[in-house]
């Protein structure tokens, strides 16, 4: 039987989540090398040395961001596919899931694009493995829609749609009239569906 977390454990978990969110925002703004642990701590109201109670180093914090999001995508994607009955509904659900991720975690996407190489080899390889498994999840669903296509073709389609979805939350911020999130979401879902089903 598992025991409920204590108040102290819940507070520690919240502080770790706050540090990860602050680090993702700051790394997205200025890059991994342009941010100090002291600045990350200050963003959540603690001293730089207090950050070490939660993370051994700034690189460990980066690993928590990038490994964590890769695990979230794979586990969440697997759950989404398992809940659907066929390839069509599975693909629609996967698209919604990934669009939601991109709109919610745009900072993490920027960190991934720019700072993956700052990870230690072990963590970088782990992120890459999780990402490959996530792509293969999409390929498996796409295979049910495009039975005559090769897996290589389906991987290209998946990667192309990731590029479309992941880049849009950044590009729309620069528009003179920024559209509402629900409008962005609708456009992304429609475009992704069209690209994956032609």
PyMOL commands that set and color helices and strands:
alter all, ss='L'
color gray80, all
select helices_A, chain A and resi 7-30+32-34+37-43+48-51+58-82+87-104+106-118+121-143+151-174+181-197
alter helices_A, ss='H'
color red, helices_A
deselect
rebuild
show_as cartoon
